[in-house]
Amino acid sequence: MKKEYSVKNMHCAACKNNVESALKKVDGVKTCEVNLITNSAKIEFDQKTIQNEEVLFKAVENIGYELVDDFDEEEVFNTKKDHKKLIKIIIGFILLIPLIFVGMGGMYPHLFSDYFKENLWISATIQFVLAFTIIGMFFSYYKNGFLSIIKLKFNMDSLVFLGSFFSVIYSIYLFINSFFAHYPFEHFHLYLDGAAMILVIVSLGKLIEEMSINKAKSTIKELLDLRPKEAHKVDGDNIVTIPSKAIKLNDVLLVKPGETIPSDGVVLSGKSSVDESIISGESLPIFKKEDDYVIGGSVNKEAPLKILVNKTKKDNVLSKIATLVSEASNMKTPLTKRVDKVASIFTPTVIIIAIIVFISWMIAGYINGGVIIQNMHFTSIFDEAFVFGVGVLVISCPCALGLATPISLLVGSSVFSKNYVLVQKSEAIEKVKDIDCLVLDKTNTITEGELAVVSSDILKPTILMKRRVFTAESYSEHPIAKALVNELKEEVSSLSSDFLMNETLPGAGLKSYFKDETIYITNLKYIVEELKINIDESLLFKINKHNKVGELVIVIYSETHKEILGIYYLKDKLKKESVEFIKEAKKVFKRIILLTGDNKIIASHIANEVGINEVISEVKPEDKNKEVEKLQKEGYKVMMVGDGVNDSIALTRSDVGVAVAKGSDIALASADFILMRSSLNDIFKILNISRRIRNNISFNLFWAFLYNAIFIPVAAGCFASLGFILEPMYCSMLMALSSVTVCLNALSLFIKKN
């Protein structure tokens, strides 16, 4: 069984690793993926071993987090502002101003009266009241940090807690000692300002992180918000208005003109045009009739529709899009796995470094016979060592490391979805850069996938003949029938009243019976071999000419009158952008190959039309896989583009699989990317956006590693002799800035670039 849960109290990559580690240790858990961005955990477990999910909840609770069985994609993509957090931070800064002013009083003693300077307890009392008020407001850091340490599951809260807590403890020590040591006012400095500022600044940084993530989620939230709040359910002879959340599988819904379709389903009755542009990018409304599929979130334009809900809430198109975006933020590549490993040992390593720094400065102070840095007003060797040790704890930032990849992937996936491309397997974003061979299927990829009449030879140009062809084919769902109906519908206004029945000719067409005539609508082979009809040489020459360019020949033959009435030539039309796409693609890929199951004549003609030089034709679906594998053995990195149905094996085999699909087909699990509006030009968007995401991730990781590599030594006092010294409260500001920088850089992906 595979199930998704919400996880509470996660803050950084170390938290994510802690939860994953705890769950994987539970007997019966097969796989576990924790997503820091969506605060969720996907757990696959054996129901025979784990009969009560309480063991999963307990495992997570034991390490200071909370697993909740209420995962909801609408809640995940909820972008409502948390005003309580903002108000708390504002109050924190208001209290920090007098705390810092009094705490730093020694730097401007002329602003204080002699009585205030002679009675240090007044200054200390003010600082303690203000500091403990702030600590009380942000006490969750103390609680979570303490629990993470005693359970040896270190995270960012561990560092924040230790930095703030030790500053408080040392301040209490200095205050008590002031009654005996009689510090002058200019040298009396408690570290309560730093202890409080750490909490406020980190909270501000987290709030900015949340705002950045919410900005990335907003694209998907807009899609989810397309679903109406209410729906009209058909209950017998009554229409009942229900909340959309209450819609169940197999419910029958009535959608009135102008209303948004609440859920995916099939039209039971009614005919109308539906606007699917927000989902598929199709600018024109699409005509829907009985048995047609409709997508939740699209808008019914003209007439009432009754639809049967055939997808659960989690399986419908909008939810699938939301799921794909959230999953894309959890990419696992060799690089991200190494980053996760570094993040998991980051906090304990920093704590060890802080202890080493503290001890080193203590030893150096004793060897020196007193404080080493004279211009910092350190009151003792311990004071000096303490500042550098706490500085290391406070300035270290596992958040920047943990956020570097997922925040870029989340924003990037949102950018993809805004461009009507869905990322199913975000690992492919990394692979795209190596692609040098493009393999294209023909039908639905280069061509429209729908036959159309391109020309005709009407030997008996009567409206009666055309009406009979139109009538016979109107009762068929075959692609050839649709093409003929589309060709004739403007000329023929009504069905023939003397139609009796159709007889299907397997693999050959139709035999249609009318009151006074029987006609065949079939192919040339059937006419010649089965009906033994001799065709005039001039007509045969014309037919062969059309055959050579890959056109399908449909003959209308009257059995009653023993004569050919007409011939229609059909062709799968090229997509309008195919020629230009191939022209541009040749500048990007070393090889472009047309891989199709169609016959050699049709395939070669299509390839020639669009400008493809290499053609592999008459290939079965299972053999497409072998052709892709052959290219890979030759050293090529292959991008396979197909319609996702008969190309699924090859899409899986290729280095990057791209499915060309309509909105209702987005659950094509074999593809890495899905082109929702079936436009080949969106492949260039895959290349460009993937490159931007990779560059964004690279910058984020570079910054995260560089920040910690530079500022941890600075905070440790390695450059103190050069005058580079950072007090704990400045360290907390830099730590918050590190995470904010990563988030803001990720948001830059939203800036449109050509």
Order of alpha helices (4+ residues) and beta strands (2+ residues): beta-alpha-beta-beta-alpha-beta-alpha-alpha-alpha-alpha-alpha-alpha-alpha-beta-beta-beta-beta-beta-alpha-beta-beta-beta-beta-alpha-alpha-alpha-alpha-beta-alpha-beta-beta-alpha-alpha-beta-beta-beta-alpha-beta-beta-alpha-beta-alpha-beta-alpha-beta-alpha-beta-beta-alpha-alpha
